[in-house]
Amino acid sequence: MPKIKLPIRTNVYFDIVIAALPRKLHLYSEGSVVLNKNKNSIIVCYKRPVYAFIDDLYTALQAALHGERELDARYQEKGIGYWSHIESIRHDLDKVRYDIWGTKQYNSTTWLYTISRVIFIETSPEYPWDDDYLPTPGDGYITYETFMKHHTPIAKYEISPKTAHTWLNTCETLLTIMRENG
């Protein structure tokens, strides 16, 4: 399957995995996003329309570059993923949609935000057990309290303005191709 690379650092990048060559993409093409980090991979967006997840990234990047996704510095150490699980904080975080990709199948959410005008991209774990998915024997169940006690981002990186603009240009190209192909 063809892949489009969005580099973050040496040996750290997102792959946009698509079923067709980029020039053949259309509005309803499906794809996934994979975070590759030092030879480890995690699916952060699974089998969604490519147009939707590229547009989400494009919109978030534009807003971040214009200072519209600013978070208070108190969220930096533990990451926004941790704070999104705290009920009293969730309301404040929902005022601006900081998440760009999520997958219940792989229990992660990817966020794009700024702190002091510095752009960050973060992928964090999500608690997998809720009323819709109850634990079964052998699935590694842990309590919510234990999950929160050990919660750390899967990955959190500063994105330079140059990298943000490169990603923005890639998004613009792909969105244009998909609009033209219908």
MARZA-628848 format. One record per residue: residue in one letter; x, y, z of N, C-alpha, C, O, CB in turn. Coordinates in steps of 0.05 Angstrom, whole numbers, padded with zeros to 5 digits, always signed. Atoms other than C-alpha are relative to their C-alpha. Last residue first. Glycine has a CB too. Layout:
<rs>
AXYZXYZXYZXYZXYZ/...
</rs>
This chain:
<rs>
G+00027+00005-00009-00291+00273-00134-00005-00023+00018-00027-00028+00027-00017-00004-00023/N+00008+00027+00008-00224+00268-00169-00028-00007+00008-00040-00027-00001+00019-00020+00011/E+00001+00002+00029-00214+00344-00166-00009-00028-00010-00023-00030-00030+00028+00006-00012/R+00022-00016+00010-00234+00347-00093-00002-00002-00030-00024-00005-00041+00004+00030+00008/M+00025+00014-00006-00188+00288-00076-00024+00016-00009-00044+00004-00019-00002-00005+00030/I+00003+00024+00017-00129+00319-00113-00026-00013+00005-00040-00020-00014+00023-00019+00006/T+00005-00009+00027-00139+00387-00078-00005-00024-00019-00023-00024-00035+00022+00018-00011/L+00028-00010+00001-00144+00355-00010-00008+00009-00028-00030+00003-00037-00004+00022+00020/L+00018+00024-00001-00079+00316-00023-00029+00009+00000-00045-00004-00014+00005-00016+00026/T-00003+00016+00025-00041+00378-00045-00019-00023+00000-00033-00027-00020+00029-00010-00003/E+00012-00015+00022-00067+00421+00012+00000-00015-00026-00019-00016-00040+00014+00027-00003/C+00029+00002-00003-00049+00367+00063-00015+00014-00023-00034+00004-00034-00009+00012+00027/T+00007+00027+00007+00022+00362+00037-00030-00004+00001-00043-00015-00017+00014-00021+00018/N-00002+00002+00029+00028+00438+00039-00007-00028-00010-00021-00031-00030+00028+00007-00009/L+00023-00016+00011+00003+00439+00111+00000-00002-00030-00021-00006-00042+00001+00029+00010/W+00023+00017-00003+00053+00384+00130-00025+00013-00012-00041+00000-00026-00005-00007+00030/T-00004+00022+00018+00110+00426+00102-00025-00019+00001-00035-00027-00020+00025-00016+00007/H+00006-00009+00028+00082+00487+00137+00004-00022-00020-00011-00023-00040+00018+00024-00006/A+00028-00005+00002+00080+00450+00204-00008+00010-00028-00028+00001-00039-00009+00021+00021/T+00013+00026+00003+00150+00424+00193-00030+00003-00003-00042-00010-00020+00007-00018+00024/K-00008+00011+00026+00176+00495+00182-00014-00027-00006-00025-00031-00027+00030-00002-00003/P+00016-00013+00020+00137+00521+00242+00006-00010-00028-00012-00012-00045+00003+00030+00002/S-00010-00027+00008+00173+00469+00284-00020+00012-00020-00034-00002-00034+00028-00003-00013/I+00000-00002+00029+00132+00413+00315+00009+00028-00008-00003+00047+00000-00029-00007-00013/E+00002-00027+00010+00147+00397+00387+00002-00001-00030+00019-00015-00041+00022+00019+00013/Y-00022-00013+00013+00136+00324+00402-00007+00029-00007-00030+00035-00013+00008-00015-00026/K+00006-00029-00001+00094+00281+00448+00025+00014-00011+00047+00012-00001-00007+00010+00029/A-00020-00018+00013+00091+00206+00441-00010+00028+00003-00034+00034+00002+00003-00008-00031/I-00015+00020+00017+00055+00149+00477+00022+00015-00014+00044+00005-00017-00020-00013-00020/P+00004-00001+00029+00036+00202+00529+00015-00023-00014+00037-00030-00005+00008+00027-00011/T-00020-00017+00013+00038+00179+00601-00006+00000-00029-00016-00019-00040+00029-00011+00006/H+00005-00012+00027-00017+00150+00645+00024+00018-00008+00032+00036+00006-00026+00017+00001/H-00023+00006+00017+00010+00107+00703-00003+00013-00028+00013+00007-00046+00002-00030-00004/K-00025-00002-00016-00036+00133+00758+00025-00003-00018+00045+00010-00013+00000-00021+00023/M-00006-00028-00004-00092+00144+00708+00026+00004+00015+00042+00022+00009-00022+00015+00014/F-00005-00011+00026-00093+00071+00686+00009+00030+00003+00030+00038-00009-00025-00001-00018/T-00027+00009+00007-00089+00048+00758+00009+00011-00027+00032+00020-00030+00002-00031-00001/E-00019-00013-00018-00149+00091+00776+00029-00008-00006+00047+00009-00006-00007-00007+00029/Y-00003-00028+00010-00187+00067+00715+00020+00015+00017+00037+00030+00007-00027+00014+00000/T+00020-00019-00009-00176-00005+00738+00006+00027-00012+00028+00033-00021-00001+00002+00031/I-00009-00015-00023-00134-00052+00697-00022+00020+00008-00037+00028-00009+00028+00014-00006/Y+00016-00020-00013-00157-00107+00649+00015+00013+00024+00028-00001+00040-00026-00011+00011/G-00018-00019-00013-00104-00144+00611-00013+00022+00015-00002+00043+00019+00018+00011-00020/D-00004-00023+00017-00153-00178+00563+00018+00021+00013+00019+00044+00003-00026+00012-00007/G-00023+00001+00017-00146-00247+00595+00005+00024-00017+00024+00024-00033-00002-00023-00018/P-00025+00012-00011-00215-00252+00624+00022-00001-00021+00018-00007-00044-00007-00029+00009/T+00004+00029+00001-00264-00203+00593+00026-00012+00011+00047+00000+00010-00006-00010-00029/P-00023+00019+00001-00268-00129+00608-00009-00029-00001-00030-00037+00009+00017+00005+00025/L-00007+00010-00027-00330-00089+00589+00023-00020-00002+00026-00033-00022-00025-00012+00013/Y-00020+00021+00002-00333-00051+00524+00009-00007+00028+00026+00005+00039+00024+00010-00017/D+00002+00014+00026-00394-00007+00514+00019-00023-00003+00015-00041-00019+00004+00020-00023/D+00026+00014+00001-00401+00013+00588-00004-00016-00026-00019-00035-00027-00023+00019+00004/D+00022-00018-00008-00327+00030+00590-00026-00017-00002-00025-00041-00005-00001+00026-00018/W+00024+00013-00011-00260-00005+00584-00021+00021+00008-00015+00039+00023+00007-00018+00024/P+00015+00017+00019-00206+00019+00536-00026-00011+00011-00043-00021-00005+00017-00022-00009/Y+00009+00023-00016-00178+00078+00575-00019-00017-00016-00039-00007-00025-00014+00011+00027/E+00028-00004-00010-00147+00121+00521-00007-00024+00017+00001-00047+00011-00020+00004-00023/P+00018+00023-00002-00072+00125+00508-00028+00008+00010-00031+00028+00025+00012-00021+00019/S+00003+00009-00028-00039+00189+00485-00019-00024+00000-00036-00027-00017-00010+00022+00018/T+00018+00024+00002-00012+00214+00419+00000-00011+00028+00021-00017+00040+00010-00020-00021/E-00001+00020-00022+00015+00285+00423-00019-00023-00006-00041-00019-00015-00007+00013+00027/I+00017+00022+00008+00032+00338+00371+00004-00022+00021+00027-00029+00027+00006-00010-00029/F-00005+00027-00009+00059+00403+00398-00020-00020-00014-00043-00013-00018-00003-00002+00030/I+00019+00021+00009+00063+00472+00367+00009-00027+00011+00033-00034+00009-00002+00000-00031/V-00016+00023+00009+00099+00527+00407-00020-00022-00007-00037-00029+00010+00022-00009+00021/R-00004-00002+00029+00058+00591+00413+00018-00021-00012+00026-00019-00035+00010+00027-00007/S-00018-00023+00004+00065+00592+00489+00009+00002-00029+00032+00007-00035+00025-00003+00018/I-00004-00011-00027+00032+00523+00489+00022+00022-00003+00044+00016-00013+00009-00022+00021/T-00023-00018-00005+00003+00502+00423+00001+00007+00029-00020+00009+00042+00000+00025-00018/Y+00005-00024-00016-00042+00444+00405+00025+00016+00002+00047+00008-00007-00011-00008+00028/L-00017-00021+00010-00049+00381+00362-00007+00026+00014-00030+00034+00014-00002+00003-00032/W+00007-00027-00006-00077+00318+00394+00020+00019-00014+00043+00012-00017-00001+00006+00030/T-00022-00018+00008-00075+00245+00375-00011+00028+00001-00032+00034-00008+00011-00007-00028/T+00008-00025+00011-00121+00197+00412+00024+00016-00006+00044+00016+00009-00020+00016+00019/S-00018-00023-00001-00108+00124+00428-00014+00024-00013-00033+00022-00029+00026-00005-00015/N+00000-00014-00025-00144+00060+00445+00020+00023+00001+00036+00025+00020+00005-00018+00022/Y-00028+00000-00009-00126+00018+00384+00004+00018+00025+00026+00022+00033+00019+00008-00022/Q-00012+00027+00004-00196-00002+00363+00028-00002+00012+00035-00023+00021+00001-00006-00030/K+00008+00017-00022-00224+00062+00395+00012-00028-00003+00018-00041+00017-00031-00002+00001/T+00009+00026+00008-00184+00103+00346-00007-00017+00024+00011-00022+00041+00021-00014-00017/G+00004+00018-00022-00172+00177+00350-00009-00027-00011-00021-00029-00032-00021+00011+00020/W+00005+00028+00008-00148+00232+00306-00004-00016+00025+00008-00011+00046+00024-00011-00017/I+00002+00001+00029-00147+00308+00310-00006-00028-00010-00020-00032-00030+00026+00010-00013/D-00006+00026+00011-00160+00323+00383-00003+00000-00030-00021+00014-00041-00018-00022+00012/Y-00029+00004+00003-00154+00395+00404+00007-00027-00012+00029-00030-00022+00013+00003+00027/R-00005+00029+00005-00227+00412+00392+00030-00004-00006+00039+00001-00028-00017-00010-00024/V-00014+00001+00026-00233+00480+00425+00006-00030-00004+00015-00044+00014+00027+00017+00001/K+00006-00026+00013-00285+00489+00479+00014+00003-00027+00003+00014-00045+00007+00023+00019/D+00020+00003+00021-00279+00414+00494-00007+00026-00014-00020+00026-00035-00025-00013+00011/L-00014+00010+00024-00215+00425+00533-00019-00003-00023-00011-00001-00046+00013-00026+00006/D-00017-00021+00011-00251+00469+00584+00014-00009-00026+00016+00007-00045+00021+00009+00020/H+00018-00021+00010-00306+00417+00594+00017+00023-00013+00010+00032-00035-00018+00012+00022/R+00009+00007+00027-00254+00362+00601-00017+00021-00013-00015+00027-00037-00016-00026+00001/I-00017-00014+00020-00220+00396+00660-00012-00004-00028-00009+00013-00045+00029-00010+00001/S+00002-00029-00005-00272+00378+00714+00016+00016-00021+00010+00040-00025+00011+00007+00028/E+00026-00011+00006-00280+00308+00685-00001+00030+00003-00013+00044-00014-00021-00013+00018/I+00009-00013-00025-00206+00291+00685-00026+00015-00005-00025+00035-00020+00022+00018+00012/H+00014+00020-00017-00194+00243+00628-00010+00011+00026-00025-00002+00040+00019-00023+00006/S+00026+00005+00013-00176+00299+00579-00016-00021+00015-00041-00023+00011+00004-00009-00029/W+00020-00018-00010-00122+00319+00628-00027-00004-00013-00048+00004-00001+00010+00029-00005/Y+00006+00005-00029-00081+00257+00615-00023+00018+00009-00042+00008+00021+00026+00006+00017/G+00014+00025-00002-00086+00265+00539-00007-00007+00029-00030-00017+00034+00017-00022-00012/I+00029-00005+00002-00069+00339+00544-00015-00027+00002-00038-00027+00011-00006+00014-00027/G+00012+00002+00027+00001+00322+00567-00030+00003+00001-00043-00003+00021+00008-00027-00012/K+00014+00026+00003+00028+00307+00636-00012-00004-00027-00019-00027-00034-00022-00002+00022/E-00015+00022-00011+00080+00363+00635-00013-00027-00004+00000-00046-00013+00004+00005+00030/Q-00023+00010+00015+00047+00410+00586+00013-00025+00012+00019-00044-00003+00020+00022-00002/Y+00006+00026+00013-00023+00418+00614+00025-00013-00012+00024-00036-00021-00020+00004-00022/R+00004+00020-00021-00004+00473+00664-00005-00028-00012-00002-00048+00002-00023+00007+00019/A-00025+00015-00004+00023+00514+00605-00003-00022+00021+00014-00040+00022+00022+00019+00008/D-00014-00009-00023-00049+00535+00587+00025-00018+00005+00023-00042+00001-00018+00001+00025/L+00007+00012-00026-00069+00513+00518+00016+00013+00022+00038+00023+00017+00005-00031+00000/E-00018-00004-00023-00068+00552+00453-00011-00012+00025-00035-00009+00032+00004+00030+00004/R+00002+00026-00014-00103+00524+00392+00017+00001+00026+00029-00019+00033+00008-00023-00018/E+00028+00005-00008-00119+00591+00357-00003-00027+00014-00026-00034+00020-00017+00000-00025/G+00003-00004-00029-00047+00618+00352-00028-00006+00011-00035+00004+00032+00007+00027+00007/H+00012-00026-00005-00049+00627+00276-00006+00005+00030-00020+00023+00037-00026+00003-00016/L-00018-00020+00011-00001+00570+00263-00010+00028+00004+00006+00047+00004+00004-00005-00030/A-00024-00001-00017-00042+00526+00309+00019+00022-00010+00031+00037+00007+00014-00027+00001/A+00008-00013-00025-00107+00543+00272+00025+00003+00018+00029+00024+00031-00022-00016+00015/Q+00006-00029+00005-00077+00527+00205-00005+00015+00025+00005+00036+00030-00023+00002-00020/L-00026-00013+00005-00047+00462+00232-00004+00030-00006+00011+00046+00005+00014-00013-00024/A-00014-00003-00026-00114+00441+00263+00027+00015-00004+00034+00032+00011+00005-00027+00012/T+00014-00020-00016-00152+00454+00198+00015+00005+00026+00018+00028+00034-00029-00009+00005/Y-00004-00026+00014-00101+00415+00156-00013+00023+00017+00000+00043+00021-00014-00001-00028/L-00028-00009-00004-00100+00357+00206+00005+00028-00012+00017+00045+00001+00020-00020-00012/D-00003-00005-00029-00176+00351+00207+00028+00010+00006+00031+00029+00021-00006-00026+00016/D+00013-00026-00005-00178+00358+00130+00002+00007+00030+00006+00031+00037-00029+00000-00009/I-00019-00020+00010-00128+00301+00124-00011+00028+00005+00004+00046+00013+00006-00004-00030/F-00022-00002-00019-00171+00258+00170+00022+00020-00010+00036+00031+00007+00013-00027+00006/A+00008-00009-00027-00235+00272+00132+00024+00004+00018+00027+00024+00031-00020-00019+00013/Y+00006-00028+00002-00206+00267+00061-00006+00011+00028+00003+00033+00035-00025+00005-00018/V-00025-00015+00000-00173+00201+00078-00006+00030+00000+00007+00046+00014+00017-00007-00025/P-00004-00014+00026-00240+00170+00095+00024+00019+00002+00027+00035+00021-00026+00017-00007/R+00018-00023+00002-00228+00129+00158+00003+00012-00028+00023+00007-00041+00006+00022+00021/K+00021+00004+00021-00198+00060+00163-00021+00022+00001-00045+00017+00006-00013-00027+00004/Y+00003+00026+00013-00158+00069+00228-00024+00000-00019-00047+00005-00011-00003-00022+00020/C+00025-00005+00015-00128+00132+00257-00004-00023-00018+00013-00030-00035+00002+00028-00016/V+00013-00021-00015-00072+00127+00309-00026+00009-00014-00042+00024-00002+00018+00024+00002/I+00021-00011+00018-00044+00060+00289-00014+00021+00016-00025+00016+00038-00019-00022-00011/I+00026+00000-00012+00019+00049+00330-00019+00013-00019-00014+00034-00030+00000+00014+00028/S+00022-00013+00014+00088+00031+00304-00026-00002+00016-00031-00022+00030-00004-00013-00028/N+00025+00009-00011+00155+00017+00336-00023+00015-00014-00020+00038-00021-00002+00004+00032/K+00006+00027+00009+00219+00023+00295-00024-00012+00014-00030-00036+00009+00024-00018+00005/N-00023+00017-00006+00241+00086+00333-00006-00029-00005-00002-00046+00012+00009+00004+00028/K-00018-00012-00020+00172+00118+00331+00022-00020+00007+00018-00040+00021-00016+00008+00026/N-00024+00017-00001+00126+00105+00272+00020+00015+00018+00028+00038+00013+00012-00005-00029/L-00023-00013-00012+00057+00135+00282+00023-00020+00002+00020-00041+00014-00007+00012+00028/V-00017+00016-00018+00008+00103+00233+00023+00018+00011+00037+00031-00005+00012-00025-00014/V-00024-00015-00007-00049+00139+00199+00015-00017+00021+00003-00026+00041-00008+00029+00011/S-00007+00000-00028-00103+00100+00162+00025+00017+00005+00038+00025-00014+00006-00029+00010/G-00028+00003-00007-00137+00102+00095+00003+00000+00030-00017+00000+00045+00016+00023-00012/E-00006+00006-00028-00203+00101+00059+00030-00002+00005+00045-00009-00013-00014-00025+00009/S-00022+00019-00004-00219+00135-00007+00005-00003+00030+00004+00016+00045+00027+00010-00014/Y+00009+00022-00018-00287+00170-00006+00022-00022+00003+00016-00043+00013-00025-00013-00012/L+00012-00009-00025-00267+00239-00032-00007-00023+00019-00008-00019+00043-00025+00016-00006/H+00024-00015+00004-00220+00211-00085-00013+00006+00027-00002-00002+00048-00020-00016-00018/L+00018-00003-00023-00148+00188-00086-00025+00015-00008-00024+00033-00025+00014+00014+00023/K+00026+00014+00005-00119+00168-00154-00019+00003+00024-00042-00008+00023+00006-00030-00005/R+00014-00014+00022-00061+00219-00153-00027-00013-00007-00043-00002-00022+00018-00001-00025/P+00011-00026-00007-00041+00194-00084-00016+00013-00022-00037+00026-00017+00021+00018+00009/L-00020-00020+00003-00033+00122-00108-00012+00027+00006-00036+00031+00001+00012+00000-00029/A-00006-00008+00028-00088+00079-00081+00023+00019-00001+00030+00031+00020-00025+00012-00013/A+00003+00023+00018-00101+00040-00017+00007+00006-00029+00011-00013-00044-00029-00010+00002/I+00023-00002+00018-00074+00093+00030-00001-00024-00019+00020-00037-00024+00001+00026-00016/V+00002+00025+00016-00029+00093+00090-00025+00000-00016-00047+00002-00005+00002-00025+00019/I+00027+00001+00009-00012+00162+00117-00001-00024-00019+00011-00023-00040-00010+00027-00014/D+00005+00010+00027+00053+00149+00153-00030+00002-00005-00046-00008+00011+00010-00029-00004/F+00026+00012+00006+00070+00192+00213+00000-00010-00028+00011+00003-00046-00024+00020+00005/Y+00016-00011+00021+00142+00203+00232-00027-00013-00001-00031-00035+00010+00014-00003-00028/V+00026-00005-00011+00197+00190+00283-00017+00014-00022-00009+00035-00031+00000+00017+00027/N+00012+00025-00010+00263+00158+00261-00027+00004+00014-00037-00015+00027+00018-00014+00019/T-00013+00024+00011+00296+00226+00253-00012-00024+00014-00013-00025+00038+00031+00001+00004/R-00028+00001-00008+00244+00276+00277+00013-00023-00015-00001-00037-00029+00004-00003+00031/I-00001-00016-00024+00173+00295+00258+00029+00004+00009+00038+00027+00013-00017-00014+00023/P-00022+00002-00019+00166+00271+00186-00003+00018+00024-00013+00041+00022+00027+00006-00013/L-00001-00026-00013+00099+00265+00152+00021-00001+00021+00016-00010+00043-00029+00008+00012/K-00014-00004-00026+00107+00207+00104-00002+00029+00009+00002+00048-00007+00030-00008-00003/I-00009-00028+00002+00056+00188+00050+00012+00006+00028-00002+00003+00048-00023+00020-00008/K-00002-00015-00025+00047+00114+00042+00010+00028-00005+00027+00032-00023+00019-00015+00021/P-00015-00025+00001+00025+00070-00016-00001+00014+00027-00021+00012+00042-00010+00018-00022/M+00017-00024+00000+00000+00000+00000+00018+00025+00000+00038+00026+00014-00019+00000+00024/
</rs>
